[in-house]
Amino acid sequence: MEALVGKPVTRVDALDKVSGAAVFGPDVKLVGMLYGKALRSPYAHARIVSINLDAVRKLPGVRAVVTGADMPGVLGGEAVKDMPFLAQGKVRYMGEPVAAVAAEDEATALKAVELIEVVYDELPVAADALAALEKGAPLIHEGLENYARISVIKPVPKSNIISVNEYTKGDIEQGFRESDEVFEDEFRSQTVHHAPLEPHSAVAQVDVSGRILVWGPNDSPHRLRKDLADALHMRLDRVRVVSTYVGGGFGGKGGLKAEPIAIALALKANHRPVKVVFTREEVFQATLVRHATVVRIKTGVKRDGTLMAREVKIVWDTGAYAEKGPTVCSQATAAAAGPYRVPHVHLIGQCVYTNKAVAGAYRGYGTPQLAWACDSQMDIIAKKLGIDPLEMRLRNVLREGDVNPVGHPVHSVGVEDCLKQVAQAIGWQERQHHPRVTEKGRHVGFGIACGAKNTKTPSGSEAALYLSQDGSLTIVTASVEVGQGVRTILAQIACGVLGLPMENVSFSQPDTDSTPFDASTTSSRTTFHMGNAVKFAAEDLKKQLAQLAASLFGCDVNQVVVDGGKAWLAEQAERSLTYPELLQKQYGAGASMTGRGFYYPKSEQGKAFHESPSLFWMYAAHAVQVEVDPKTGRVEVKRLAAAADTGRPINPVNCLQQIEGGAVHAIGTTLMEELIVDNQGRMVNPNFHDYRIPTAMDAPEILASLVEAPHREGPFGAKGMAEIVTTSVPPAIGNAIEDAVGVRIRDLPIRSDKVWRALRESKEK
Amino acid sequence: MKEKSVTLRINGEAHVFNHVSVRKTLVQLIRDDAGLMGTKEGCGEGDCGTCTVLLNGQPVNSCLVLATEADGKEVLTVEGLSREWELHPLQQAFVEEGAVQCGFCIPGMLLAAKALIDENPTPTEAEIRAAIAGNLCRCTGYVRIVQAIQSAVVSMSRPR
């Protein structure tokens, strides 16, 4: 019955996508649609003195004009309700929407926003997190402690700290006392952008009953519905969200992005739909970024390399609004000590508002920035102690049943095998014999690293399966196809259980009116959570089919076997009835059968959002071979080996796609990418020619492999993996550079000029 | 605002558009006026390549071409690659090799690859990578896209 599970089935969404038929957010067109455009703040922090709308209202073709003053008391945000749909009273980052216009066509809307006159009174700017923590720093949100928020968020009144999260295990001071050596290091990371190729967009409409309808590439329709309903003080059923295909998300297509602007306009557009598509500049400035971080890591070890104590202090630069920043802080801080056994642990994360683009979920949910610190320091320790970097890790990595740094026993732990596989693939043992300088005078180095990531816990998913009278199946879920291949995975699970061919399956569009609740298509949770829900739904259908067959055969349900699209009486397989025959015999006039599945993990500590320890952990390792040009400092990754622990993979090719794509994505964020913000909070490079992501010419040879450490609660043993594929790339590259030229870079990205400068300084010493 | 009429062939079909603003781009004409939504616009600045179409057989960023410049010319978009239900060998290879993830870059990528193979039926891996270097992809790491193009090259070189 599991014949399809584990097979490299061809992706079911591929045909839509190669033919150009797939509908993404910017492709949505409705009858009578208007085009919306936002006027954005040129300042990072300023009081809005006045807004003059006289000229814009007179422009022919303008149908709606809106400012923050039209929406008093409307504040959105999943974790903290702090973000107005349009700025109210003041602006907190450059690019924040201040007013918006809907017009008959895009050209008119563009012209119209230029006619809006806003007078600002500039305020002092907190342009990075350390500045925002200083005494006397400008307060970005006065009264932040009064915002409505979820329980794990702990704001500090009269500061810019929106949350502090702390984890302790053992006795950290005792741990340092019992150590032979103590290492203290600081590592920093930069602001980077998800850079999906599809820009953010939304179409919103208010129907004649006042119901709000939203179409767009949002990764989590039910979460968006709740966020909107809460902000607008409406009932959940009064908001409908439909998600299209998402043209690349990586965490950046959730929450309130283009939606608030489209809705603010739709509320004034006389029931006409309003479409808002962001320009690439708007995508960079006003959607979401990855947190810049300052990580101070202090580790105590025995002479043999055994980790004794680890203290990690993290400052998360969360930008102007909370969004998912505080949950990144609470969740990722728990992963800060890495995939290691450490008896004494103290982890503390501070999530800090700044006058910058909003930071939040980004593939890896904070763990790449933490692995950058943790696994770079592992090499510093290994070098000082004279231990091979691979051996240093193997002596300390978590294994099945170990207690992790936040005090929880771990299950399904493939990190040791990930390390061994990438070492094998890159030629770790043989590297001593590899020439250390190429003919062109470039220095060769090898680096290895590993990482761990948790998933938000608890969270729920529900699925429905409609079995039609002809035996075809519709999979009805709110899981969004963001590029990860979710439809294929869910179809393999459903068809695997029911014994149906994949060709007999169709998929609903995620729609809060018709697809049951799902927490989100995030946190690498869908295969595990929705996979379970679909599995339960398929088993529910099988049970109903068995009962139907039993009544038709006139026997006990336990005597019926249901598999391979048929039901029969045990030991009389020749007298089987197909699913359509069963339905036809009982319901000759037509019927369908609905299977229902709901998965909500048993929680150990709390039942509320983010209150429980991670349901599962993901692990991966990376090893790289780099070449460094000592004359220019230029780093080239020549080969990259990557292995991820997938539990039992439902579709190995889908997993390999994630590993390969994640590796190149992370090479970009390690070596090339940085959103540069000046000391006045102005973003300098919000476009693809100044913010360079890897092209086909930048991608090295990727040696990808899977490690299977089945999870007892995952569907068929599967678990998530799509984020862990980036986590340990930055330290692997940093370690390889140190191996090649002997300099340790401590702030991302590792640009040529930093390597060149470090080389020059090391020569001067 | 100045307007002109534009006559062109898209995927072999004749189109006449009257009152085309001289400021309208070719990608806007293809999507908004011809209603062919397979061509995507990722940046509007010629950086990402998602809007790549073939104009008289040459790959162009259709966001950098004015609609009026296409007057009298032949445009090929992703919708014109397949015939009826039969996929172009490149499309078939992209499906089979697992080259598709989110899919937003794929229409432009397919046309960049077609332009390469039309010009050079037996490209090396380096030539393939250079030919698609103007088409960004954030999902795949290009691994399977390059493999798919290589696979299509093989299948297209076979006598039919």
Interface residues (C-beta under 8 A of the other chain):
Chain A: P8 T10 R11 D13 A14 L15 D16 K17 V18 S19 G20 A21 A22 V23 F24 P26 D27 A107 H194 A195 P196 L197 E198 P199 Y245 V246 G247 G248 G249 F250 T279 R280 V482 G483 Q484 G485 V653 N654 L656 Q657 E660 G661 G662 A663 V664 H665 N687 F688 H689 I693 P694 T695 A696 M697 A699 I702 A704
Chain B: M1 S21 R23 L36 M37 G38 T39 K40 E41 G42 C43 G44 E45 D47 C48 T50 T77 V78 E79 S82 L87 Q91 F94 V95 E96 G98 V100 Q101 C102 G103 F104 C105 I106 P107 L110 I128 R129 A130 I132 A133 G134 N135 L136 C137 R138 C139 T140 G141 Y142 V143 R144 I145 V146
